[in-house]
């Protein structure tokens, strides 16, 4: 399932993070339309995307590749967290489909991490939420983001994505590293790191250093969803990058 945010010109494809959906990009998409035709993809198991695995990076990348191939020209891929992983993996494996990549707060090597801590946190949520206002109140600064990630049922609001699917997706990140993908990115790469990142230290700067044409920005004071937490800094970094790569 895709969301067409409008705009004309080169395709710009937005890939959301774990638990999210394409519409979480709405605020960003509004100003991105100045630079091209903006399309958001609901990843497998999220939003209105297809259900069912396999829950592998390669499967997600294949889904994104199918979308970009249908657009008729290479796309700028912009991804947050999980979406950032899929964006740079797509650039590495299908270079003909990708013009440039923006990765927001995602590291390529999280081996050893497990989903156990996530289970306790997610299962402590007061689901079902009683209203969208309840969702916003519970999540505070990220309330607008999570308001897009729930759906109404008879008894209240539930996550659209299935938690067990999310655990399977994230579990893969704890078993493998993705440096080989980073090393095969040949297009321009912008890595935006949150000041309060939970990613292993130093890796995001190293990603930019190891890419053929990479740059790294650390947004001090921002949490994991940088584009919501520090929207002006995020926008400035992405606009400067797009102005450069789209002029080539």
KEKE-3310 file (N, C-alpha, C; in steps of 0.2 Angstrom, whole numbers, plus 5000, padded with zeros to 4 digits):
npx = (5004:5003:5005:5001:5008:5009:5016:5028:5040:5056:5055:5052:5054:5047:5051:5045:5048:5049:5034:5027:5019:5016:5009:5014:5023:5018:5019:5032:5032:5024:5033:5042:5037:5041:5052:5050:5041:5032:5031:5024:5027:5018:5025:5028:5017:5013:5003:4993:4999:5005:5001:5010:5025:5041:5050:5061:5075:5078:5066:5058:5066:5064:5051:5051:5059:5051:5041:5049:5054:5042:5040:5048:5060:5075:5074:5075:5078:5071:5072:5067:5074:5070:5066:5076:5087:5081:5082:5095:5100:5093:5098:5111:5109:5102:5107:5103:5091:5091:5094:5099:5101:5093:5096:5089:5093:5098:5108:5120:5124:5118:5120:5117:5108:5092:5074:5068:5067:5059:5048:5042:5040:5031:5020:5016:5008:4993:4983:4967:4968:4958:4954:4960:4965:4969:4980:4989:4991:4997:5009:5015:5028:5030:5017:5009:5015:5012:4998:4995:4997:4988:4972:4954:4944:4930:4932:4940:4956:4969:4986:4990:4999:5005:5011:5019:5023:5031:5041:5048:5053:5062:5070:5079:5088:5096:5104:5112:5124:5125:5135:5140:5131:5131:5144:5143:5135:5134:5128:5125:5124:5116:5117:5107:5108:5101:5103:5100:5101:5098:5106:5121:5136:5145:5143:5134:5141:5152:5146:5143:5156:5161:5154:5154:5150:5147:5138:5137:5126:5124:5110:5109:5100:5089:5077:5074:5064:5069:5064:5051:5055:5065:5061:5064:5079:5080:5073:5081:5094:5090:5084:5096:5104:5096:5095:5108:5110:5100:5103:5113)
npy = (4994:5011:5028:5043:5058:5069:5082:5085:5079:5072:5055:5053:5043:5037:5028:5021:5018:5004:4998:5009:5018:5024:5036:5043:5051:5063:5077:5080:5076:5086:5098:5092:5090:5100:5097:5085:5071:5064:5049:5038:5022:5009:4997:4979:4971:4982:4996:4998:4988:4973:4957:4945:4935:4931:4938:4946:4957:4956:4953:4965:4974:4969:4972:4986:4989:4984:4994:5006:5002:5003:5016:5021:5028:5032:5034:5045:5039:5040:5036:5031:5024:5007:5009:5016:5007:4998:5007:5010:4997:4994:5003:4997:4985:4987:4997:5004:5009:5019:5035:5043:5043:5045:5042:5040:5039:5025:5011:4999:4988:4979:4968:4955:4962:4960:4957:4956:4966:4976:4968:4969:4982:4986:4978:4983:4994:5003:4996:4992:5008:5022:5033:5044:5055:5049:5041:5051:5058:5047:5044:5056:5067:5060:5058:5062:5055:5041:5041:5040:5026:5018:5009:5010:4999:4989:4990:5000:5008:5000:4995:4995:4986:4970:4964:4952:4950:4962:4959:4948:4954:4964:4955:4949:4960:4959:4948:4949:4958:4973:4979:4976:4980:4994:4996:4994:5005:5016:5028:5046:5048:5053:5053:5055:5057:5054:5064:5058:5045:5027:5019:5009:5017:5028:5021:5027:5038:5032:5025:5035:5038:5027:5025:5029:5042:5050:5059:5065:5069:5075:5077:5086:5084:5078:5065:5048:5049:5059:5068:5072:5077:5086:5096:5107:5106:5094:5096:5106:5099:5089:5096:5104:5093:5087:5098:5098:5085:5083:5093:5087)
npz = (5000:4995:4999:4991:4991:4983:4973:4960:4948:4952:4959:4976:4989:5004:5018:5033:5051:5062:5068:5063:5049:5033:5033:5044:5040:5036:5039:5035:5022:5016:5015:5007:4994:4987:4981:4973:4967:4980:4988:5000:5008:5015:5025:5024:5035:5042:5044:5030:5022:5015:5023:5032:5032:5023:5037:5034:5030:5017:5011:5013:5007:4994:4992:4992:4981:4971:4971:4968:4955:4947:4946:4936:4936:4944:4962:4976:4992:5007:5024:5040:5054:5055:5042:5037:5036:5027:5016:5014:5011:5000:4991:4990:4984:4973:4964:4953:4955:4964:4968:4978:4996:5012:5029:5044:5060:5062:5065:5058:5064:5076:5084:5096:5103:5110:5109:5121:5131:5125:5124:5137:5139:5128:5131:5143:5139:5140:5132:5126:5119:5125:5117:5103:5109:5121:5116:5112:5124:5132:5125:5124:5119:5107:5103:5092:5082:5086:5086:5073:5071:5076:5076:5076:5085:5091:5105:5108:5104:5095:5091:5074:5068:5071:5086:5088:5075:5074:5084:5078:5066:5072:5079:5070:5068:5079:5076:5065:5055:5045:5038:5026:5016:5018:5013:5000:4995:4983:4979:4984:5002:5016:5033:5047:5064:5080:5094:5106:5104:5103:5097:5094:5099:5088:5076:5066:5062:5056:5046:5036:5034:5028:5016:4999:4995:5007:5021:5038:5051:5067:5078:5091:5106:5101:5100:5095:5084:5074:5064:5070:5082:5081:5070:5062:5062:5056:5044:5038:5036:5027:5016:5012:5008:4997:4988:4984:4978:4969:4960:4952)
capx = (5000:5007:5002:5004:5008:5009:5022:5030:5048:5059:5052:5055:5050:5047:5050:5044:5051:5045:5027:5024:5016:5017:5006:5018:5028:5014:5022:5038:5030:5021:5038:5046:5034:5044:5058:5049:5034:5033:5027:5026:5026:5017:5029:5024:5015:5012:4998:4989:5004:5003:5003:5014:5033:5046:5051:5068:5077:5078:5059:5056:5069:5061:5044:5053:5062:5045:5038:5053:5054:5036:5040:5051:5066:5078:5071:5078:5075:5071:5070:5068:5075:5069:5065:5083:5090:5079:5084:5102:5100:5090:5104:5117:5108:5098:5109:5100:5084:5092:5097:5102:5098:5093:5095:5088:5094:5098:5114:5120:5126:5115:5120:5117:5102:5086:5068:5065:5066:5054:5041:5040:5038:5025:5015:5014:5004:4986:4979:4966:4968:4951:4953:4966:4968:4973:4986:4993:4993:5001:5016:5019:5031:5029:5010:5006:5017:5009:4991:4994:4999:4983:4966:4949:4940:4924:4933:4945:4961:4974:4991:4988:5004:5004:5017:5023:5027:5037:5047:5051:5057:5068:5075:5084:5093:5101:5107:5116:5126:5123:5140:5142:5127:5134:5150:5141:5131:5138:5125:5125:5121:5115:5115:5105:5108:5098:5107:5098:5100:5099:5110:5128:5139:5150:5141:5131:5146:5156:5142:5144:5163:5163:5151:5158:5149:5142:5139:5134:5124:5121:5105:5109:5094:5083:5076:5074:5061:5071:5059:5046:5058:5068:5059:5068:5085:5079:5072:5087:5099:5087:5084:5102:5106:5092:5097:5114:5110:5095:5106:5118)
capy = (5000:5017:5035:5048:5064:5074:5085:5083:5079:5065:5052:5053:5037:5038:5022:5022:5014:4999:5000:5015:5018:5029:5042:5046:5056:5068:5084:5080:5076:5093:5102:5088:5090:5106:5094:5080:5067:5061:5043:5034:5015:5005:4991:4973:4970:4989:5000:4994:4984:4966:4953:4938:4936:4931:4944:4947:4963:4955:4954:4972:4977:4967:4976:4993:4988:4984:5000:5010:5000:5005:5023:5023:5032:5031:5038:5047:5035:5043:5031:5032:5018:5002:5011:5018:5001:4996:5012:5009:4990:4994:5006:4993:4979:4989:5004:5007:5011:5024:5041:5046:5040:5048:5037:5043:5036:5018:5008:4993:4982:4978:4961:4954:4965:4956:4960:4955:4973:4978:4965:4971:4989:4986:4974:4988:4999:5003:4994:4997:5015:5024:5038:5046:5059:5045:5039:5057:5059:5042:5045:5063:5070:5056:5056:5063:5049:5035:5042:5037:5019:5014:5008:5009:4993:4990:4991:5006:5009:4995:4995:4992:4981:4964:4964:4947:4952:4967:4955:4944:4959:4966:4950:4949:4965:4956:4942:4950:4965:4976:4983:4974:4984:5000:4997:4994:5011:5020:5035:5050:5046:5057:5049:5059:5053:5058:5065:5054:5039:5021:5015:5008:5023:5029:5018:5031:5042:5027:5023:5040:5038:5021:5026:5032:5049:5051:5064:5063:5075:5073:5082:5086:5085:5075:5058:5043:5051:5066:5072:5075:5079:5092:5096:5112:5104:5088:5099:5110:5095:5086:5101:5105:5087:5087:5104:5096:5079:5084:5097:5084)
capz = (5000:4995:5000:4986:4995:4978:4970:4953:4948:4953:4964:4983:4992:5011:5022:5040:5055:5065:5071:5060:5043:5028:5035:5050:5037:5033:5040:5031:5015:5014:5012:5002:4988:4983:4978:4969:4968:4986:4989:5006:5007:5021:5024:5025:5042:5044:5040:5025:5019:5015:5029:5031:5031:5028:5040:5033:5027:5009:5009:5014:5001:4987:4991:4990:4974:4966:4970:4964:4948:4944:4945:4929:4936:4951:4968:4982:4997:5014:5029:5047:5058:5050:5035:5035:5035:5020:5011:5011:5008:4993:4987:4989:4980:4967:4963:4947:4957:4969:4967:4985:5002:5019:5034:5050:5067:5062:5064:5054:5068:5083:5086:5103:5106:5110:5110:5128:5135:5121:5126:5143:5138:5124:5134:5148:5137:5142:5126:5120:5121:5124:5112:5100:5114:5126:5113:5112:5131:5134:5122:5125:5113:5101:5103:5086:5078:5087:5084:5066:5071:5079:5072:5081:5085:5096:5112:5108:5099:5095:5086:5067:5067:5076:5090:5087:5069:5075:5087:5073:5062:5076:5081:5064:5068:5084:5074:5059:5054:5038:5035:5019:5013:5018:5009:4993:4993:4978:4978:4990:5008:5022:5039:5053:5070:5085:5100:5111:5100:5107:5093:5096:5098:5083:5070:5061:5059:5052:5040:5032:5032:5024:5010:4994:4995:5013:5026:5044:5055:5074:5080:5098:5110:5098:5101:5089:5078:5074:5060:5074:5088:5079:5063:5059:5060:5051:5037:5035:5034:5021:5011:5009:5004:4991:4984:4981:4974:4963:4955:4949)
cpx = (5004:5002:5005:5003:5008:5016:5024:5038:5050:5056:5056:5051:5052:5046:5050:5048:5046:5039:5024:5020:5017:5015:5009:5022:5024:5017:5028:5037:5027:5027:5042:5043:5037:5050:5056:5042:5035:5028:5029:5023:5024:5021:5025:5023:5013:5006:4993:4993:5002:5005:5006:5021:5034:5048:5059:5069:5076:5071:5057:5060:5066:5054:5046:5055:5056:5042:5042:5053:5048:5036:5044:5057:5069:5075:5076:5074:5076:5068:5072:5069:5075:5069:5072:5087:5088:5081:5091:5104:5098:5095:5109:5115:5104:5100:5106:5093:5085:5096:5101:5098:5099:5092:5094:5088:5093:5105:5114:5122:5124:5115:5121:5111:5096:5080:5065:5063:5060:5047:5038:5037:5031:5019:5012:5009:4997:4982:4973:4966:4960:4950:4960:4969:4972:4979:4991:4996:4998:5008:5019:5021:5030:5021:5007:5008:5013:5001:4990:4995:4994:4976:4960:4945:4934:4926:4938:4950:4967:4979:4988:4993:5003:5011:5021:5027:5033:5043:5051:5056:5063:5073:5080:5090:5098:5105:5113:5119:5125:5129:5141:5137:5129:5140:5149:5136:5135:5135:5126:5121:5121:5113:5113:5104:5105:5103:5106:5097:5101:5103:5117:5132:5144:5148:5139:5136:5151:5152:5144:5152:5165:5159:5155:5157:5144:5144:5135:5132:5121:5117:5105:5102:5088:5083:5075:5070:5063:5067:5053:5049:5061:5067:5063:5075:5085:5078:5078:5092:5096:5087:5091:5105:5102:5094:5104:5114:5105:5098:5111:5116)
cpy = (5006:5023:5040:5055:5070:5076:5082:5083:5072:5062:5052:5048:5037:5031:5023:5017:5008:5001:5006:5013:5024:5036:5046:5051:5062:5075:5085:5080:5082:5097:5098:5088:5096:5103:5088:5077:5063:5055:5040:5027:5012:4998:4985:4972:4976:4992:4996:4990:4977:4962:4947:4940:4933:4938:4946:4954:4962:4956:4961:4976:4976:4971:4983:4994:4988:4990:5005:5009:5002:5012:5025:5026:5031:5036:5040:5043:5038:5038:5032:5025:5012:5004:5014:5012:4998:5000:5010:5002:4990:4998:5002:4987:4981:4996:5007:5010:5017:5029:5044:5043:5044:5043:5041:5038:5028:5016:5001:4987:4982:4971:4960:4957:4960:4960:4960:4961:4976:4975:4968:4978:4989:4983:4978:4993:4998:5001:4990:5004:5018:5029:5040:5051:5055:5043:5045:5058:5054:5043:5051:5066:5067:5054:5057:5057:5043:5035:5039:5029:5015:5014:5007:5002:4994:4992:4997:5005:5004:4997:4992:4986:4976:4964:4958:4947:4956:4963:4951:4948:4961:4961:4949:4953:4963:4950:4943:4957:4967:4980:4982:4978:4991:5001:4996:5000:5015:5027:5039:5048:5051:5053:5055:5055:5058:5059:5061:5047:5033:5016:5014:5015:5023:5026:5022:5036:5038:5025:5028:5040:5033:5022:5030:5040:5050:5057:5062:5069:5072:5079:5082:5088:5081:5068:5054:5046:5059:5071:5075:5079:5086:5094:5101:5110:5098:5091:5102:5105:5091:5090:5103:5099:5087:5092:5102:5090:5079:5089:5093:5081)
cpz = (5000:4997:4995:4989:4990:4977:4963:4953:4950:4959:4971:4987:5000:5014:5029:5044:5058:5069:5067:5053:5039:5030:5041:5047:5034:5034:5036:5024:5012:5011:5007:4995:4984:4979:4973:4970:4974:4987:4996:5005:5014:5020:5026:5033:5045:5040:5036:5020:5019:5021:5027:5029:5024:5031:5040:5029:5019:5007:5008:5008:4994:4986:4989:4983:4969:4965:4966:4957:4944:4943:4939:4930:4943:4956:4973:4988:5004:5019:5036:5050:5054:5043:5032:5033:5028:5015:5009:5009:5001:4988:4985:4984:4974:4965:4957:4949:4962:4967:4973:4990:5008:5024:5041:5056:5066:5061:5061:5058:5075:5086:5093:5107:5105:5110:5116:5131:5131:5123:5132:5143:5134:5127:5141:5146:5138:5135:5128:5123:5120:5119:5108:5105:5119:5123:5114:5119:5134:5132:5122:5119:5107:5100:5096:5081:5079:5086:5077:5066:5074:5075:5078:5080:5090:5103:5113:5103:5100:5090:5080:5066:5073:5080:5089:5080:5070:5079:5082:5068:5066:5078:5076:5065:5074:5082:5068:5059:5046:5035:5028:5014:5012:5014:5002:4991:4989:4977:4984:4996:5013:5028:5045:5059:5076:5091:5106:5108:5105:5103:5096:5094:5092:5076:5064:5058:5054:5046:5035:5029:5027:5017:5005:4994:5001:5017:5032:5048:5062:5076:5087:5101:5107:5100:5095:5083:5077:5070:5064:5080:5087:5072:5059:5057:5055:5044:5034:5032:5027:5015:5008:5005:4997:4986:4980:4976:4968:4958:4950:4942)
residu = (UNK:UNK:UNK:UNK:UNK:UNK:UNK:UNK:UNK:UNK:UNK:UNK:UNK:UNK:UNK:UNK:UNK:UNK:UNK:UNK:UNK:UNK:UNK:UNK:UNK:UNK:UNK:UNK:UNK:UNK:UNK:UNK:UNK:UNK:UNK:UNK:UNK:UNK:UNK:UNK:UNK:UNK:UNK:UNK:UNK:UNK:UNK:UNK:UNK:UNK:UNK:UNK:UNK:UNK:UNK:UNK:UNK:UNK:UNK:UNK:UNK:UNK:UNK:UNK:UNK:UNK:UNK:UNK:UNK:UNK:UNK:UNK:UNK:UNK:UNK:UNK:UNK:UNK:UNK:UNK:UNK:UNK:UNK:UNK:UNK:UNK:UNK:UNK:UNK:UNK:UNK:UNK:UNK:UNK:UNK:UNK:UNK:UNK:UNK:UNK:UNK:UNK:UNK:UNK:UNK:UNK:UNK:UNK:UNK:UNK:UNK:UNK:UNK:UNK:UNK:UNK:UNK:UNK:UNK:UNK:UNK:UNK:UNK:UNK:UNK:UNK:UNK:UNK:UNK:UNK:UNK:UNK:UNK:UNK:UNK:UNK:UNK:UNK:UNK:UNK:UNK:UNK:UNK:UNK:UNK:UNK:UNK:UNK:UNK:UNK:UNK:UNK:UNK:UNK:UNK:UNK:UNK:UNK:UNK:UNK:UNK:UNK:UNK:UNK:UNK:UNK:UNK:UNK:UNK:UNK:UNK:UNK:UNK:UNK:UNK:UNK:UNK:UNK:UNK:UNK:UNK:UNK:UNK:UNK:UNK:UNK:UNK:UNK:UNK:UNK:UNK:UNK:UNK:UNK:UNK:UNK:UNK:UNK:UNK:UNK:UNK:UNK:UNK:UNK:UNK:UNK:UNK:UNK:UNK:UNK:UNK:UNK:UNK:UNK:UNK:UNK:UNK:UNK:UNK:UNK:UNK:UNK:UNK:UNK:UNK:UNK:UNK:UNK:UNK:UNK:UNK:UNK:UNK:UNK:UNK:UNK:UNK:UNK:UNK:UNK:UNK:UNK:UNK:UNK:UNK:UNK:UNK:UNK)
# end
